[in-house]
Amino acid sequence: MPWMIVGATGLATAGLLVLGWLGLRVWLDVRSLAREVDTASRALARSATRLEAAAAPLADALAATATGAGRAPSPDRAPPR
């Protein structure tokens, strides 16, 4: 009967070691994934800033033609159907 206690204790210890190892692997992978997500979000933020800067002149030009003229469209340029 004492061998069952030793066996159960050994199996429990082995199980805890396996769980600890798997927990460590998960923690390392989560840390790596967090770095990748941070890098990607910073790249997206930089791209969004560049896109906004590139679109600003176009938006200003469009706003100037839409509100600055104050004229009705000419009859020879009918709106598309």
C-alpha positions as CSV (number, residue, x, y, z in Angstrom):
1,M,0.0,0.0,0.0
2,P,2.8,2.5,0.6
3,W,3.8,2.2,-3.1
4,M,0.4,3.7,-4.0
5,I,1.1,6.7,-1.9
6,V,4.5,7.2,-3.5
7,G,3.0,6.6,-7.0
8,A,0.2,9.1,-6.4
9,T,2.6,11.7,-5.1
10,G,4.9,11.1,-8.0
11,L,2.1,11.4,-10.5
12,A,0.8,14.6,-8.8
13,T,4.3,16.1,-8.9
14,A,4.7,15.2,-12.5
15,G,1.3,16.7,-13.4
16,L,2.2,19.9,-11.6
17,L,5.5,20.1,-13.4
18,V,3.8,19.6,-16.8
19,L,1.2,22.3,-15.9
20,G,4.0,24.7,-14.8
21,W,5.9,24.1,-18.1
22,L,2.8,24.7,-20.2
23,G,1.9,27.8,-18.2
24,L,5.4,29.1,-18.8
25,R,5.1,28.4,-22.6
26,V,1.7,30.2,-22.7
27,W,3.1,33.2,-20.8
28,L,6.1,33.5,-23.2
29,D,3.8,33.2,-26.2
30,V,1.4,35.8,-24.8
31,R,4.3,38.2,-24.2
32,S,5.5,37.7,-27.8
33,L,2.0,38.2,-29.2
34,A,1.6,41.4,-27.1
35,R,4.8,42.8,-28.6
36,E,3.6,42.0,-32.1
37,V,0.2,43.6,-31.5
38,D,2.0,46.7,-30.1
39,T,4.3,46.9,-33.2
40,A,1.3,46.5,-35.5
41,S,-0.8,49.1,-33.7
42,R,2.1,51.6,-33.8
43,A,2.5,50.9,-37.6
44,L,-1.2,51.5,-38.1
45,A,-1.1,54.7,-36.2
46,R,1.8,56.0,-38.3
47,S,0.0,55.0,-41.5
48,A,-3.2,56.7,-40.3
49,T,-1.3,59.9,-39.6
50,R,0.4,59.8,-43.0
51,L,-3.0,59.1,-44.7
52,E,-4.6,62.0,-42.9
53,A,-1.8,64.3,-43.8
54,A,-2.0,63.2,-47.4
55,A,-5.8,63.6,-47.6
56,A,-5.9,67.1,-45.9
57,P,-5.1,69.1,-49.1
58,L,-7.7,67.2,-51.0
59,A,-10.3,67.7,-48.3
60,D,-9.5,71.4,-48.2
61,A,-9.8,71.7,-52.0
62,L,-13.1,69.8,-52.0
63,A,-14.4,72.0,-49.2
64,A,-13.3,75.2,-51.0
65,T,-15.1,74.1,-54.3
66,A,-18.3,73.0,-52.5
67,T,-18.8,76.0,-50.2
68,G,-16.6,78.8,-51.7
69,A,-18.2,79.1,-55.1
70,G,-21.8,79.4,-54.0
71,R,-23.0,78.8,-57.6
72,A,-25.5,76.4,-59.1
73,P,-24.0,73.8,-61.5
74,S,-23.8,74.9,-65.1
75,P,-26.5,73.5,-67.4
76,D,-24.0,71.9,-69.7
77,R,-22.7,69.7,-66.8
78,A,-25.7,67.7,-65.7
79,P,-25.3,65.4,-62.7
80,P,-24.7,61.7,-63.6
81,R,-27.7,59.4,-63.5
